[in-house]
Amino acid sequence: MRITIVLASVVLAAALSHGETAKPKHYVCPPCGLPCDAEVSDKPGSCPKCGMALIDQDEAKAQAAAKKKVGILIFNGVQIIDYTGPYEIFQGAGFDVYTVAETKDPITTVAGMTVVPKYTFADAPLPEILVVPGGGVAGTLGNAATLKWVKETTAKTQHTMSVCNGAFILAKAGLLDGLTATTTHGNVSRLAAEYPKTKVVDDQRFVDNGKIITTGGLTAGIDGALHVVALTLGKGQAQQVALGEEYDWRADGGLARGTLADTQIETWIDASLDGTGDWEIVSTQGGTDRWEVVAKGTSRLSAAELSDHFGKVCTKEGKWTSVPGSTSRWKFTGRDGKPWGGTLLVESLPGAAGKYSVKLTIVREG
């Protein structure tokens, strides 16, 4: 009797084992976000749509579940590179990246690109990382549903990162109170004035407060995304992603747009040319301690009259003072409180009546 029971158990176990091994396998694309991810094959091989080698479906599910989720807010007027730059970096790092908007109606970006959001606030998976881009944000700042979703989602994220003037969305949601932040260099003063509880800086490409990260404008979002990849997967992984994207990543900082010397003159330099003729900026270049702008054009004014006009603009708009004994050299105190010098040269172009070259050079002197 005992022998009969043992044999029956062995037979049953063998049958169960046979049933498990006989379970048919299915194969799918490695999850990459393309529609063919959802197609299933009974045989290994290559995907007929994208050409990638098929993998076991259970393995694909495990890979998808292990991916960090990155939700990117989009809205009418969103700046293209503000959201596509981080999107490219995070997908390159193997994260599960998707767009989220209030509805699934197509949105129109700055410059007219039409994009259909993948999820709405109601059905979006909870992201570990939330990206809040900028652009034309006026409508979003007045949208209570969006601000509520950003605030409530951020309460559960590991990181929430703004790009460009997306910092205003975080600030309006009350997420920057008591923190240090940055934004597009041209919006630094306005962010500081409108949200005095936030310390706003212009000398960092991105500011990391731990959960909340803010970046400068446009391409600075790429650096912010690489920084988050480094925090999540390690610096080496972030470097590999940057190499793969052929991006010159400076992990310790890189360009802080607000520190360039042209910020000493950018608010009025173009306007100084208005009404004096037809001008073309042929070069505008420099660094943090020096900047040079060269324009060429035609004018009904003489070289002396142009010099007098530009000098008056420098005096009024830049609070410059002329160096005694010189008609082309100036002194002024920069936005940084440091002494600066300026040289303005207006020259007639040889053989061309009424055509001029104007060169303005500024240099930090202390």
Summary of the structure (lengths in Angstrom):
residues: 366
radius of gyration: 29.3
end to end distance: 102.6
largest distance: 122.0
contacts: 1149
relative contact order: 0.07
helix: 37%
strand: 25%
